[in-house]
Each structure stands twice: as structure tokens, then as C-alpha cells.
């Protein structure tokens, strides 16, 4: 009887820590990929704008000389 209670207790504790894992559907994975791509595109656009601004400053400085 003690063994059955110990096994049930261990199973309950294990389930509490591990829990049920929800499987991701294809749509969830696609949404994550799209969001990641949007973030990457935004970061690339910011970098490009900064690089263009820096280049313009260098060009203005060279033309003043």
C-alpha cells in the first residue's frame, strides 16, 4: 500500500513540474516565423538608414573640404 501511495505521489509531483505540453500547430509555427522575419526586416531597415545617414555625413564633410 505504501508503494502505491509513493508511486502516485511521485507521479503527481512529476506531472506538476512537467505538465502537459501543448503541441504547436503548423499555423503557430508559421506565425512565429513571420514575426521573426518582420523583426529581422525592421532591424535591417534601421541599420540601412543609419548607414545611409553616416554615408551622407561623410559625403557632406568631403564636399566641404
Secondary structure, 3 states (H helix, E strand, C coil): CHHHHHHHHHHHHHHHHHCCCCCCCHHHHHHHHHHHHHHHHHHHHHHHHHHHHHHHHHHHHHHHC
